[in-house]
Amino acid sequence: LGDVYKRQERTQDRITRFIAAHSKITEKRLVDLMLNPTQLVKDVGTLLEGEEAVREGIIDEVGGIHQAFKKLYELIDEKREKPSEM
């Protein structure tokens, strides 16, 4: 059981580091949200919706499929305009 817990803890650490490295939330704040005993939803941590996730820095903005495709095309255009870095 100890080995299983240690593996699970290492996996959680990798996930929190990845999220913190690719968003604006700090690792500490993310862990605080995940382990907040007053907000545990079915033992999986704090549940954030839309604007709450934006405020916490986990995502940049909220929108529907139209906004998602618009952003995707903007990023594609930006990539095409930048000179290749080789």
N, C-alpha and C positions, 0 to 999 in steps of 0.2 A: 504494500500500500504506500509506503514511503517513496519508493521509486516512481510510482504513478503520479503522486502529488508533485514530486520534483520535476518530472517531465511536463506536467500540466502548467506548473509555475513558469518554467523556461519558455514554453509556448506562449503563455500570456505575456511574458516580458518581450518576446520578439514581436508580437502583435502590437503591443502598446508603443514600442520603439518605432515600428513601421508607420503607424498612424501619426504619431507625433512628428516624425520626419517628413511626412507628406501632407501635413495640414498646419493649422495655426494654433492648435491646442498643445499644451505642454503635456509631457508624459505624466507628471504628478497630477495635474487636473484630470486627465483621462482616468487614471487609476482611482482617484477620489470619486469620480462619477460611477465607475464600475463597481466599487466596493461600498458605496453609500448604503448603510443598512436601513435607512428610513425610506429609500427609494427603490429597493430591490423589487423587480418585476419578475415573478416566477424564477427567482434566483439567478437572473442574468444581468443584473445591474440596472442603472438608471435608463429609463426610456426617454429619449429626446425626439421631439417632432420638429420638422421644418425649421422655423425661425429660431428655435432653441439651439438646434445644431449649428446654425449660422452664428449665433451669439457666442457659442462655446468655441468656435473656430474649427469645427470638424469638417464643415463644408463651406463653400464660398457663397452659394446662393440657392434659393428654392425656386423651382419652376416645373413646368410640365414638359412633355415630349417635344413640343414646338421649340421651347427655349433651349432644351438639351441639344437638338439638332442644329439650331442656330449657332450655339456656342461651339459645337463640333466643327462646323464649317468655318467659323472664324479662326479656330486653332489650326485647321488644315491650311487656310490661306496664309496665316502667319508663318507656318513652317515652310511653305513654298517660297515665300518672299525672302527668307533668310538664306544667306549663302551657305553652302555645305561646309561643315567643319571637319575637314579631313587633313 
